[in-house]
Amino acid sequence: MTDDIDRAQDLEERQRDTALRRQATRAGLLGKTMTDSATECQDCEQSIPEARRWAMPGCQRCVKCQTIYEKK
Ligand SMILES: [Zn+2]
């Protein structure tokens, strides 16, 4: 039973990963997103979540600092 659950979770993770990759490839972002985006916010040095880096290729700031930056 435990094995089955483990395998199901494993599969789910792999499918999610594949879906993300497929989305990025379709948008022409694969290979660009993760390298162009900063792992840490330029302003507050907090780490930027991976989801944001995928969604915002080339982003250098966290959501909070980006909002402040855009308001200036
Ligand atoms: Zn920040």
N, CA, C, O and the ligand as a Tripos MOL2 file, in Angstrom:
@<TRIPOS>MOLECULE
protein
  289   287    73     0     0
PROTEIN
NO_CHARGES

@<TRIPOS>ATOM
      1 N           0.8250   -1.2190    0.0000 N.3       1 MET1
      2 CA          0.0000    0.0000    0.0000 C.3       1 MET1
      3 C           0.8550    1.2640    0.0000 C.2       1 MET1
      4 O           0.6360    2.1830   -0.7900 O.2       1 MET1
      5 N           1.8370    1.2910    0.9060 N.am      2 THR2
      6 CA          2.6920    2.4770    0.9910 C.3       2 THR2
      7 C           3.4180    2.7030   -0.3390 C.2       2 THR2
      8 O           3.5760    3.8340   -0.8000 O.2       2 THR2
      9 N           3.8430    1.6130   -0.9250 N.am      3 ASP3
     10 CA          4.5480    1.7030   -2.2070 C.3       3 ASP3
     11 C           3.6690    2.3490   -3.2670 C.2       3 ASP3
     12 O           4.1250    3.1750   -4.0580 O.2       3 ASP3
     13 N           2.3980    1.9550   -3.2670 N.am      4 ASP4
     14 CA          1.4670    2.4910   -4.2590 C.3       4 ASP4
     15 C           1.3200    3.9970   -4.1070 C.2       4 ASP4
     16 O           1.3090    4.7430   -5.0870 O.2       4 ASP4
     17 N           1.2090    4.4250   -2.8540 N.am      5 ILE5
     18 CA          1.0440    5.8600   -2.6050 C.3       5 ILE5
     19 C           2.2940    6.6100   -3.0500 C.2       5 ILE5
     20 O           2.2130    7.6550   -3.6960 O.2       5 ILE5
     21 N           3.4440    6.0600   -2.6960 N.am      6 ASP6
     22 CA          4.7010    6.6870   -3.0900 C.3       6 ASP6
     23 C           4.7970    6.8280   -4.6020 C.2       6 ASP6
     24 O           5.2030    7.8640   -5.1260 O.2       6 ASP6
     25 N           4.4130    5.7580   -5.2840 N.am      7 ARG7
     26 CA          4.5180    5.7600   -6.7340 C.3       7 ARG7
     27 C           3.5530    6.7850   -7.3400 C.2       7 ARG7
     28 O           3.8760    7.4610   -8.3160 O.2       7 ARG7
     29 N           2.3730    6.8840   -6.7430 N.am      8 ALA8
     30 CA          1.3740    7.8320   -7.2420 C.3       8 ALA8
     31 C           1.8680    9.2630   -7.0770 C.2       8 ALA8
     32 O           1.6990   10.0930   -7.9700 O.2       8 ALA8
     33 N           2.4800    9.5460   -5.9300 N.am      9 GLN9
     34 CA          3.0020   10.8940   -5.6830 C.3       9 GLN9
     35 C           4.1450   11.2040   -6.6360 C.2       9 GLN9
     36 O           4.2780   12.3160   -7.1460 O.2       9 GLN9
     37 N           4.9560   10.1940   -6.8560 N.am     10 ASP10
     38 CA          6.0910   10.3240   -7.7580 C.3      10 ASP10
     39 C           5.6190   10.6930   -9.1540 C.2      10 ASP10
     40 O           6.1510   11.5950   -9.8000 O.2      10 ASP10
     41 N           4.6140    9.9710   -9.5910 N.am     11 LEU11
     42 CA          4.0660   10.1720  -10.9300 C.3      11 LEU11
     43 C           3.4580   11.5620  -11.0410 C.2      11 LEU11
     44 O           3.6200   12.2560  -12.0450 O.2      11 LEU11
     45 N           2.7600   11.9480   -9.9920 N.am     12 GLU12
     46 CA          2.1150   13.2520   -9.9820 C.3      12 GLU12
     47 C           3.1620   14.3550  -10.1210 C.2      12 GLU12
     48 O           2.9870   15.3090  -10.8800 O.2      12 GLU12
     49 N           4.2440   14.2040   -9.3770 N.am     13 GLU13
     50 CA          5.3100   15.2020   -9.4350 C.3      13 GLU13
     51 C           5.9280   15.2770  -10.8220 C.2      13 GLU13
     52 O           6.2090   16.3560  -11.3440 O.2      13 GLU13
     53 N           6.1300   14.1070  -11.4000 N.am     14 ARG14
     54 CA          6.7500   14.0620  -12.7190 C.3      14 ARG14
     55 C           5.8350   14.6980  -13.7620 C.2      14 ARG14
     56 O           6.2890   15.3970  -14.6680 O.2      14 ARG14
     57 N           4.5350   14.4400  -13.6140 N.am     15 GLN15
     58 CA          3.5790   15.0100  -14.5710 C.3      15 GLN15
     59 C           3.5340   16.5200  -14.4460 C.2      15 GLN15
     60 O           3.4450   17.2320  -15.4460 O.2      15 GLN15
     61 N           3.5950   17.0120  -13.2000 N.am     16 ARG16
     62 CA          3.5540   18.4450  -12.9740 C.3      16 ARG16
     63 C           4.7920   19.1050  -13.6020 C.2      16 ARG16
     64 O           4.7060   20.1610  -14.2290 O.2      16 ARG16
     65 N           5.9220   18.4570  -13.4150 N.am     17 ASP17
     66 CA          7.1880   18.9450  -13.9460 C.3      17 ASP17
     67 C           7.1310   19.0030  -15.4680 C.2      17 ASP17
     68 O           7.5520   19.9810  -16.0870 O.2      17 ASP17
     69 N           6.6030   17.9350  -16.0550 N.am     18 THR18
     70 CA          6.4990   17.8580  -17.5060 C.3      18 THR18
     71 C           5.5620   18.9380  -18.0280 C.2      18 THR18
     72 O           5.8370   19.5650  -19.0510 O.2      18 THR18
     73 N           4.4680   19.1490  -17.3310 N.am     19 ALA19
     74 CA          3.4950   20.1540  -17.7510 C.3      19 ALA19
     75 C           4.1160   21.5450  -17.7220 C.2      19 ALA19
     76 O           3.9170   22.3450  -18.6360 O.2      19 ALA19
     77 N           4.8650   21.8200  -16.6690 N.am     20 LEU20
     78 CA          5.5390   23.1170  -16.5340 C.3      20 LEU20
     79 C           6.5160   23.3360  -17.6720 C.2      20 LEU20
     80 O           6.5760   24.4060  -18.2780 O.2      20 LEU20
     81 N           7.2830   22.2830  -17.9440 N.am     21 ARG21
     82 CA          8.3030   22.3510  -18.9870 C.3      21 ARG21
     83 C           7.6550   22.5670  -20.3480 C.2      21 ARG21
     84 O           8.1410   23.3410  -21.1730 O.2      21 ARG21
     85 N           6.5330   21.8550  -20.5660 N.am     22 ARG22
     86 CA          5.8470   21.9640  -21.8490 C.3      22 ARG22
     87 C           5.3200   23.3930  -22.0350 C.2      22 ARG22
     88 O           5.3890   23.9650  -23.1230 O.2      22 ARG22
     89 N           4.7950   23.9420  -20.9460 N.am     23 GLN23
     90 CA          4.2800   25.3090  -20.9830 C.3      23 GLN23
     91 C           5.3930   26.2840  -21.3340 C.2      23 GLN23
     92 O           5.2200   27.1720  -22.1680 O.2      23 GLN23
     93 N           6.5260   26.1050  -20.6920 N.am     24 ALA24
     94 CA          7.6650   26.9900  -20.9020 C.3      24 ALA24
     95 C           8.1840   26.8590  -22.3240 C.2      24 ALA24
     96 O           8.5470   27.8530  -22.9530 O.2      24 ALA24
     97 N           8.2190   25.6410  -22.8270 N.am     25 THR25
     98 CA          8.7080   25.4140  -24.1840 C.3      25 THR25
     99 C           7.7890   26.0910  -25.1850 C.2      25 THR25
    100 O           8.2490   26.7070  -26.1460 O.2      25 THR25
    101 N           6.4800   25.9720  -24.9530 N.am     26 ARG26
    102 CA          5.5030   26.5570  -25.8560 C.3      26 ARG26
    103 C           5.6740   28.0810  -25.8750 C.2      26 ARG26
    104 O           5.5150   28.7200  -26.9150 O.2      26 ARG26
    105 N           5.9940   28.6390  -24.7300 N.am     27 ALA27
    106 CA          6.1520   30.0910  -24.6410 C.3      27 ALA27
    107 C           7.5480   30.5160  -25.0860 C.2      27 ALA27
    108 O           7.8690   31.7040  -25.1270 O.2      27 ALA27
    109 N           8.3620   29.5350  -25.4150 N.am     28 GLY28
    110 CA          9.7140   29.8450  -25.8740 C.3      28 GLY28
    111 C          10.6190   30.3270  -24.7650 C.2      28 GLY28
    112 O          11.5510   31.0970  -24.9960 O.2      28 GLY28
    113 N          10.3390   29.8680  -23.5560 N.am     29 LEU29
    114 CA         11.0810   30.3830  -22.4090 C.3      29 LEU29
    115 C          12.0720   29.3900  -21.8310 C.2      29 LEU29
    116 O          12.8820   29.7370  -20.9710 O.2      29 LEU29
    117 N          12.0060   28.1630  -22.3010 N.am     30 LEU30
    118 CA         12.8470   27.1430  -21.6940 C.3      30 LEU30
    119 C          14.3250   27.4860  -21.8600 C.2      30 LEU30
    120 O          14.7820   27.8460  -22.9450 O.2      30 LEU30
    121 N          15.0460   27.3660  -20.7720 N.am     31 GLY31
    122 CA         16.4720   27.6570  -20.8170 C.3      31 GLY31
    123 C          16.7440   29.1390  -20.6080 C.2      31 GLY31
    124 O          17.8590   29.5340  -20.2680 O.2      31 GLY31
    125 N          15.7260   29.9480  -20.8120 N.am     32 LYS32
    126 CA         15.9000   31.3810  -20.6630 C.3      32 LYS32
    127 C          15.4370   31.8100  -19.2720 C.2      32 LYS32
    128 O          16.1160   32.5550  -18.5660 O.2      32 LYS32
    129 N          14.2670   31.3170  -18.9100 N.am     33 THR33
    130 CA         13.6250   31.7200  -17.6660 C.3      33 THR33
    131 C          14.5330   31.6290  -16.4510 C.2      33 THR33
    132 O          14.7530   32.6130  -15.7440 O.2      33 THR33
    133 N          15.0530   30.4370  -16.2210 N.am     34 MET34
    134 CA         15.7810   30.2100  -14.9910 C.3      34 MET34
    135 C          17.1320   30.9350  -14.9700 C.2      34 MET34
    136 O          17.6180   31.2940  -13.8970 O.2      34 MET34
    137 N          17.7290   31.1470  -16.1120 N.am     35 THR35
    138 CA         19.0450   31.7700  -16.1270 C.3      35 THR35
    139 C          18.9500   33.2940  -16.0990 C.2      35 THR35
    140 O          19.7940   33.9650  -15.5060 O.2      35 THR35
    141 N          17.9210   33.8310  -16.7400 N.am     36 ASP36
    142 CA         17.7870   35.2840  -16.8140 C.3      36 ASP36
    143 C          17.2100   35.8830  -15.5440 C.2      36 ASP36
    144 O          17.4060   37.0640  -15.2590 O.2      36 ASP36
    145 N          16.5020   35.0690  -14.7880 N.am     37 SER37
    146 CA         15.8860   35.5740  -13.5720 C.3      37 SER37
    147 C          16.8360   35.4250  -12.3950 C.2      37 SER37
    148 O          17.6070   34.4690  -12.3140 O.2      37 SER37
    149 N          16.7660   36.3880  -11.4860 N.am     38 ALA38
    150 CA         17.5900   36.3270  -10.2930 C.3      38 ALA38
    151 C          16.9580   35.3560   -9.2960 C.2      38 ALA38
    152 O          15.7340   35.2530   -9.2040 O.2      38 ALA38
    153 N          17.7990   34.6520   -8.5590 N.am     39 THR39
    154 CA         17.2720   33.7480   -7.5390 C.3      39 THR39
    155 C          16.9590   34.5200   -6.2690 C.2      39 THR39
    156 O          16.1740   34.0790   -5.4300 O.2      39 THR39
    157 N          17.5920   35.6860   -6.1450 N.am     40 GLU40
    158 CA         17.3290   36.5350   -4.9840 C.3      40 GLU40
    159 C          16.9420   37.9280   -5.4530 C.2      40 GLU40
    160 O          17.4030   38.4110   -6.4870 O.2      40 GLU40
    161 N          16.0830   38.5580   -4.6620 N.am     41 CYS41
    162 CA         15.6220   39.8950   -4.9960 C.3      41 CYS41
    163 C          16.7820   40.8840   -4.9420 C.2      41 CYS41
    164 O          17.5710   40.9020   -3.9970 O.2      41 CYS41
    165 N          16.8570   41.6990   -5.9770 N.am     42 GLN42
    166 CA         17.9060   42.6920   -6.1010 C.3      42 GLN42
    167 C          17.8410   43.7280   -4.9760 C.2      42 GLN42
    168 O          18.8640   44.2710   -4.5610 O.2      42 GLN42
    169 N          16.6360   43.9930   -4.4930 N.am     43 ASP43
    170 CA         16.4510   45.0480   -3.4960 C.3      43 ASP43
    171 C          16.4830   44.5470   -2.0530 C.2      43 ASP43
    172 O          17.1820   45.1250   -1.2200 O.2      43 ASP43
    173 N          15.7510   43.5000   -1.7480 N.am     44 CYS44
    174 CA         15.6570   43.0610   -0.3560 C.3      44 CYS44
    175 C          16.4060   41.7570   -0.0930 C.2      44 CYS44
    176 O          16.4840   41.2980    1.0470 O.2      44 CYS44
    177 N          16.9600   41.1600   -1.1570 N.am     45 GLU45
    178 CA         17.7790   39.9480   -1.0520 C.3      45 GLU45
    179 C          17.0330   38.7180   -0.5550 C.2      45 GLU45
    180 O          17.6440   37.7430   -0.1170 O.2      45 GLU45
    181 N          15.7170   38.7740   -0.6260 N.am     46 GLN46
    182 CA         14.9370   37.5860   -0.2890 C.3      46 GLN46
    183 C          14.8900   36.7060   -1.5300 C.2      46 GLN46
    184 O          14.9330   37.2010   -2.6560 O.2      46 GLN46
    185 N          14.8010   35.3990   -1.3160 N.am     47 SER47
    186 CA         14.7890   34.5150   -2.4740 C.3      47 SER47
    187 C          13.4670   34.6480   -3.2210 C.2      47 SER47
    188 O          12.4010   34.7630   -2.6150 O.2      47 SER47
    189 N          13.5580   34.6280   -4.5380 N.am     48 ILE48
    190 CA         12.3820   34.7330   -5.3930 C.3      48 ILE48
    191 C          11.8650   33.3230   -5.6540 C.2      48 ILE48
    192 O          12.6270   32.4550   -6.0800 O.2      48 ILE48
    193 N          10.5810   33.0860   -5.4050 N.am     49 PRO49
    194 CA         10.0380   31.7460   -5.6090 C.3      49 PRO49
    195 C          10.1980   31.2860   -7.0480 C.2      49 PRO49
    196 O          10.1130   32.0790   -7.9850 O.2      49 PRO49
    197 N          10.4350   29.9770   -7.2050 N.am     50 GLU50
    198 CA         10.6650   29.4210   -8.5270 C.3      50 GLU50
    199 C           9.4880   29.7040   -9.4640 C.2      50 GLU50
    200 O           9.6740   29.9570  -10.6540 O.2      50 GLU50
    201 N           8.2770   29.6570   -8.9100 N.am     51 ALA51
    202 CA          7.0790   29.8840   -9.7200 C.3      51 ALA51
    203 C           7.1050   31.2740  -10.3490 C.2      51 ALA51
    204 O           6.6830   31.4610  -11.4900 O.2      51 ALA51
    205 N           7.6040   32.2380   -9.5910 N.am     52 ARG52
    206 CA          7.6880   33.6050  -10.1110 C.3      52 ARG52
    207 C           8.7380   33.6850  -11.2110 C.2      52 ARG52
    208 O           8.5530   34.3780  -12.2110 O.2      52 ARG52
    209 N           9.8320   32.9740  -11.0160 N.am     53 ARG53
    210 CA         10.8930   33.0050  -12.0270 C.3      53 ARG53
    211 C          10.4200   32.3800  -13.3290 C.2      53 ARG53
    212 O          10.8250   32.7930  -14.4160 O.2      53 ARG53
    213 N           9.5480   31.3710  -13.2020 N.am     54 TRP54
    214 CA          8.9840   30.7450  -14.3990 C.3      54 TRP54
    215 C           8.0320   31.7190  -15.0800 C.2      54 TRP54
    216 O           8.0260   31.8670  -16.3020 O.2      54 TRP54
    217 N           7.2290   32.3770  -14.2520 N.am     55 ALA55
    218 CA          6.1800   33.2390  -14.7960 C.3      55 ALA55
    219 C           6.7320   34.5490  -15.3330 C.2      55 ALA55
    220 O           6.1960   35.1220  -16.2820 O.2      55 ALA55
    221 N           7.8210   35.0200  -14.7070 N.am     56 MET56
    222 CA          8.3830   36.3140  -15.0850 C.3      56 MET56
    223 C           9.8340   36.1800  -15.5080 C.2      56 MET56
    224 O          10.7300   36.4810  -14.7190 O.2      56 MET56
    225 N          10.0870   35.7410  -16.7200 N.am     57 PRO57
    226 CA         11.4720   35.5710  -17.1540 C.3      57 PRO57
    227 C          12.2350   36.8810  -17.0770 C.2      57 PRO57
    228 O          11.7710   37.9200  -17.5470 O.2      57 PRO57
    229 N          13.3900   36.8120  -16.4870 N.am     58 GLY58
    230 CA         14.2200   38.0130  -16.3900 C.3      58 GLY58
    231 C          13.9330   38.8740  -15.1760 C.2      58 GLY58
    232 O          14.5140   39.9480  -15.0240 O.2      58 GLY58
    233 N          13.0410   38.4110  -14.3060 N.am     59 CYS59
    234 CA         12.7110   39.2350  -13.1460 C.3      59 CYS59
    235 C          13.9030   39.3070  -12.1860 C.2      59 CYS59
    236 O          14.6370   38.3350  -12.0120 O.2      59 CYS59
    237 N          14.0710   40.4460  -11.5880 N.am     60 GLN60
    238 CA         15.1980   40.6720  -10.6830 C.3      60 GLN60
    239 C          14.7380   40.9980   -9.2680 C.2      60 GLN60
    240 O          15.5550   41.1390   -8.3580 O.2      60 GLN60
    241 N          13.4360   41.1160   -9.0920 N.am     61 ARG61
    242 CA         12.9100   41.5030   -7.7780 C.3      61 ARG61
    243 C          11.7550   40.6140   -7.3610 C.2      61 ARG61
    244 O          11.1010   39.9880   -8.1950 O.2      61 ARG61
    245 N          11.5110   40.5680   -6.0540 N.am     62 CYS62
    246 CA         10.3470   39.8610   -5.5470 C.3      62 CYS62
    247 C           9.1020   40.6940   -5.8640 C.2      62 CYS62
    248 O           9.1990   41.8530   -6.2650 O.2      62 CYS62
    249 N           7.9540   40.0880   -5.6780 N.am     63 VAL63
    250 CA          6.6950   40.7610   -6.0370 C.3      63 VAL63
    251 C           6.5710   42.1080   -5.3380 C.2      63 VAL63
    252 O           6.1740   43.1020   -5.9460 O.2      63 VAL63
    253 N           6.9140   42.1280   -4.0620 N.am     64 LYS64
    254 CA          6.7790   43.3450   -3.2590 C.3      64 LYS64
    255 C           7.6680   44.4670   -3.7910 C.2      64 LYS64
    256 O           7.2040   45.5870   -4.0040 O.2      64 LYS64
    257 N           8.9230   44.1670   -3.9990 N.am     65 CYS65
    258 CA          9.8650   45.1830   -4.4690 C.3      65 CYS65
    259 C           9.5520   45.6030   -5.8970 C.2      65 CYS65
    260 O           9.7500   46.7620   -6.2610 O.2      65 CYS65
    261 N           9.0630   44.6690   -6.7100 N.am     66 GLN66
    262 CA          8.7200   44.9980   -8.0880 C.3      66 GLN66
    263 C           7.5730   46.0050   -8.0990 C.2      66 GLN66
    264 O           7.5710   46.9450   -8.8940 O.2      66 GLN66
    265 N           6.6030   45.8040   -7.2170 N.am     67 THR67
    266 CA          5.4720   46.7130   -7.1160 C.3      67 THR67
    267 C           5.9440   48.1080   -6.7110 C.2      67 THR67
    268 O           5.5220   49.1090   -7.2890 O.2      67 THR67
    269 N           6.8180   48.1580   -5.7210 N.am     68 ILE68
    270 CA          7.3560   49.4390   -5.2650 C.3      68 ILE68
    271 C           8.1400   50.0980   -6.3990 C.2      68 ILE68
    272 O           8.0140   51.2960   -6.6550 O.2      68 ILE68
    273 N           8.9410   49.2930   -7.0610 N.am     69 TYR69
    274 CA          9.7800   49.7880   -8.1680 C.3      69 TYR69
    275 C           8.9220   50.3810   -9.2910 C.2      69 TYR69
    276 O           9.2400   51.4380   -9.8340 O.2      69 TYR69
    277 N           7.8460   49.6950   -9.6250 N.am     70 GLU70
    278 CA          6.9820   50.1620  -10.7100 C.3      70 GLU70
    279 C           6.2100   51.4180  -10.3470 C.2      70 GLU70
    280 O           5.7950   52.1700  -11.2300 O.2      70 GLU70
    281 N           6.0160   51.6490   -9.0710 N.am     71 LYS71
    282 CA          5.2780   52.8280   -8.6370 C.3      71 LYS71
    283 C           6.1290   54.0910   -8.6560 C.2      71 LYS71
    284 O           5.6090   55.2070   -8.6530 O.2      71 LYS71
    285 N           7.4400   53.8990   -8.6750 N.am     72 LYS72
    286 CA          8.3410   55.0550   -8.6460 C.3      72 LYS72
    287 C           8.2850   55.8550   -9.9540 C.2      72 LYS72
    288 O           8.9830   56.8590  -10.0940 O.2      72 LYS72
    289 ZN         12.3710   42.1850   -2.6750 Zn       73 ZN73
@<TRIPOS>BOND
     1     1     2 1
     2     2     3 1
     3     3     4 2
     4     3     5 am
     5     5     6 1
     6     6     7 1
     7     7     8 2
     8     7     9 am
     9     9    10 1
    10    10    11 1
    11    11    12 2
    12    11    13 am
    13    13    14 1
    14    14    15 1
    15    15    16 2
    16    15    17 am
    17    17    18 1
    18    18    19 1
    19    19    20 2
    20    19    21 am
    21    21    22 1
    22    22    23 1
    23    23    24 2
    24    23    25 am
    25    25    26 1
    26    26    27 1
    27    27    28 2
    28    27    29 am
    29    29    30 1
    30    30    31 1
    31    31    32 2
    32    31    33 am
    33    33    34 1
    34    34    35 1
    35    35    36 2
    36    35    37 am
    37    37    38 1
    38    38    39 1
    39    39    40 2
    40    39    41 am
    41    41    42 1
    42    42    43 1
    43    43    44 2
    44    43    45 am
    45    45    46 1
    46    46    47 1
    47    47    48 2
    48    47    49 am
    49    49    50 1
    50    50    51 1
    51    51    52 2
    52    51    53 am
    53    53    54 1
    54    54    55 1
    55    55    56 2
    56    55    57 am
    57    57    58 1
    58    58    59 1
    59    59    60 2
    60    59    61 am
    61    61    62 1
    62    62    63 1
    63    63    64 2
    64    63    65 am
    65    65    66 1
    66    66    67 1
    67    67    68 2
    68    67    69 am
    69    69    70 1
    70    70    71 1
    71    71    72 2
    72    71    73 am
    73    73    74 1
    74    74    75 1
    75    75    76 2
    76    75    77 am
    77    77    78 1
    78    78    79 1
    79    79    80 2
    80    79    81 am
    81    81    82 1
    82    82    83 1
    83    83    84 2
    84    83    85 am
    85    85    86 1
    86    86    87 1
    87    87    88 2
    88    87    89 am
    89    89    90 1
    90    90    91 1
    91    91    92 2
    92    91    93 am
    93    93    94 1
    94    94    95 1
    95    95    96 2
    96    95    97 am
    97    97    98 1
    98    98    99 1
    99    99   100 2
   100    99   101 am
   101   101   102 1
   102   102   103 1
   103   103   104 2
   104   103   105 am
   105   105   106 1
   106   106   107 1
   107   107   108 2
   108   107   109 am
   109   109   110 1
   110   110   111 1
   111   111   112 2
   112   111   113 am
   113   113   114 1
   114   114   115 1
   115   115   116 2
   116   115   117 am
   117   117   118 1
   118   118   119 1
   119   119   120 2
   120   119   121 am
   121   121   122 1
   122   122   123 1
   123   123   124 2
   124   123   125 am
   125   125   126 1
   126   126   127 1
   127   127   128 2
   128   127   129 am
   129   129   130 1
   130   130   131 1
   131   131   132 2
   132   131   133 am
   133   133   134 1
   134   134   135 1
   135   135   136 2
   136   135   137 am
   137   137   138 1
   138   138   139 1
   139   139   140 2
   140   139   141 am
   141   141   142 1
   142   142   143 1
   143   143   144 2
   144   143   145 am
   145   145   146 1
   146   146   147 1
   147   147   148 2
   148   147   149 am
   149   149   150 1
   150   150   151 1
   151   151   152 2
   152   151   153 am
   153   153   154 1
   154   154   155 1
   155   155   156 2
   156   155   157 am
   157   157   158 1
   158   158   159 1
   159   159   160 2
   160   159   161 am
   161   161   162 1
   162   162   163 1
   163   163   164 2
   164   163   165 am
   165   165   166 1
   166   166   167 1
   167   167   168 2
   168   167   169 am
   169   169   170 1
   170   170   171 1
   171   171   172 2
   172   171   173 am
   173   173   174 1
   174   174   175 1
   175   175   176 2
   176   175   177 am
   177   177   178 1
   178   178   179 1
   179   179   180 2
   180   179   181 am
   181   181   182 1
   182   182   183 1
   183   183   184 2
   184   183   185 am
   185   185   186 1
   186   186   187 1
   187   187   188 2
   188   187   189 am
   189   189   190 1
   190   190   191 1
   191   191   192 2
   192   191   193 am
   193   193   194 1
   194   194   195 1
   195   195   196 2
   196   195   197 am
   197   197   198 1
   198   198   199 1
   199   199   200 2
   200   199   201 am
   201   201   202 1
   202   202   203 1
   203   203   204 2
   204   203   205 am
   205   205   206 1
   206   206   207 1
   207   207   208 2
   208   207   209 am
   209   209   210 1
   210   210   211 1
   211   211   212 2
   212   211   213 am
   213   213   214 1
   214   214   215 1
   215   215   216 2
   216   215   217 am
   217   217   218 1
   218   218   219 1
   219   219   220 2
   220   219   221 am
   221   221   222 1
   222   222   223 1
   223   223   224 2
   224   223   225 am
   225   225   226 1
   226   226   227 1
   227   227   228 2
   228   227   229 am
   229   229   230 1
   230   230   231 1
   231   231   232 2
   232   231   233 am
   233   233   234 1
   234   234   235 1
   235   235   236 2
   236   235   237 am
   237   237   238 1
   238   238   239 1
   239   239   240 2
   240   239   241 am
   241   241   242 1
   242   242   243 1
   243   243   244 2
   244   243   245 am
   245   245   246 1
   246   246   247 1
   247   247   248 2
   248   247   249 am
   249   249   250 1
   250   250   251 1
   251   251   252 2
   252   251   253 am
   253   253   254 1
   254   254   255 1
   255   255   256 2
   256   255   257 am
   257   257   258 1
   258   258   259 1
   259   259   260 2
   260   259   261 am
   261   261   262 1
   262   262   263 1
   263   263   264 2
   264   263   265 am
   265   265   266 1
   266   266   267 1
   267   267   268 2
   268   267   269 am
   269   269   270 1
   270   270   271 1
   271   271   272 2
   272   271   273 am
   273   273   274 1
   274   274   275 1
   275   275   276 2
   276   275   277 am
   277   277   278 1
   278   278   279 1
   279   279   280 2
   280   279   281 am
   281   281   282 1
   282   282   283 1
   283   283   284 2
   284   283   285 am
   285   285   286 1
   286   286   287 1
   287   287   288 2
@<TRIPOS>SUBSTRUCTURE
     1 MET1         2 RESIDUE 1 A MET
     2 THR2         6 RESIDUE 1 A THR
     3 ASP3        10 RESIDUE 1 A ASP
     4 ASP4        14 RESIDUE 1 A ASP
     5 ILE5        18 RESIDUE 1 A ILE
     6 ASP6        22 RESIDUE 1 A ASP
     7 ARG7        26 RESIDUE 1 A ARG
     8 ALA8        30 RESIDUE 1 A ALA
     9 GLN9        34 RESIDUE 1 A GLN
    10 ASP10       38 RESIDUE 1 A ASP
    11 LEU11       42 RESIDUE 1 A LEU
    12 GLU12       46 RESIDUE 1 A GLU
    13 GLU13       50 RESIDUE 1 A GLU
    14 ARG14       54 RESIDUE 1 A ARG
    15 GLN15       58 RESIDUE 1 A GLN
    16 ARG16       62 RESIDUE 1 A ARG
    17 ASP17       66 RESIDUE 1 A ASP
    18 THR18       70 RESIDUE 1 A THR
    19 ALA19       74 RESIDUE 1 A ALA
    20 LEU20       78 RESIDUE 1 A LEU
    21 ARG21       82 RESIDUE 1 A ARG
    22 ARG22       86 RESIDUE 1 A ARG
    23 GLN23       90 RESIDUE 1 A GLN
    24 ALA24       94 RESIDUE 1 A ALA
    25 THR25       98 RESIDUE 1 A THR
    26 ARG26      102 RESIDUE 1 A ARG
    27 ALA27      106 RESIDUE 1 A ALA
    28 GLY28      110 RESIDUE 1 A GLY
    29 LEU29      114 RESIDUE 1 A LEU
    30 LEU30      118 RESIDUE 1 A LEU
    31 GLY31      122 RESIDUE 1 A GLY
    32 LYS32      126 RESIDUE 1 A LYS
    33 THR33      130 RESIDUE 1 A THR
    34 MET34      134 RESIDUE 1 A MET
    35 THR35      138 RESIDUE 1 A THR
    36 ASP36      142 RESIDUE 1 A ASP
    37 SER37      146 RESIDUE 1 A SER
    38 ALA38      150 RESIDUE 1 A ALA
    39 THR39      154 RESIDUE 1 A THR
    40 GLU40      158 RESIDUE 1 A GLU
    41 CYS41      162 RESIDUE 1 A CYS
    42 GLN42      166 RESIDUE 1 A GLN
    43 ASP43      170 RESIDUE 1 A ASP
    44 CYS44      174 RESIDUE 1 A CYS
    45 GLU45      178 RESIDUE 1 A GLU
    46 GLN46      182 RESIDUE 1 A GLN
    47 SER47      186 RESIDUE 1 A SER
    48 ILE48      190 RESIDUE 1 A ILE
    49 PRO49      194 RESIDUE 1 A PRO
    50 GLU50      198 RESIDUE 1 A GLU
    51 ALA51      202 RESIDUE 1 A ALA
    52 ARG52      206 RESIDUE 1 A ARG
    53 ARG53      210 RESIDUE 1 A ARG
    54 TRP54      214 RESIDUE 1 A TRP
    55 ALA55      218 RESIDUE 1 A ALA
    56 MET56      222 RESIDUE 1 A MET
    57 PRO57      226 RESIDUE 1 A PRO
    58 GLY58      230 RESIDUE 1 A GLY
    59 CYS59      234 RESIDUE 1 A CYS
    60 GLN60      238 RESIDUE 1 A GLN
    61 ARG61      242 RESIDUE 1 A ARG
    62 CYS62      246 RESIDUE 1 A CYS
    63 VAL63      250 RESIDUE 1 A VAL
    64 LYS64      254 RESIDUE 1 A LYS
    65 CYS65      258 RESIDUE 1 A CYS
    66 GLN66      262 RESIDUE 1 A GLN
    67 THR67      266 RESIDUE 1 A THR
    68 ILE68      270 RESIDUE 1 A ILE
    69 TYR69      274 RESIDUE 1 A TYR
    70 GLU70      278 RESIDUE 1 A GLU
    71 LYS71      282 RESIDUE 1 A LYS
    72 LYS72      286 RESIDUE 1 A LYS
    73 ZN73       289 GROUP 0 **** ****
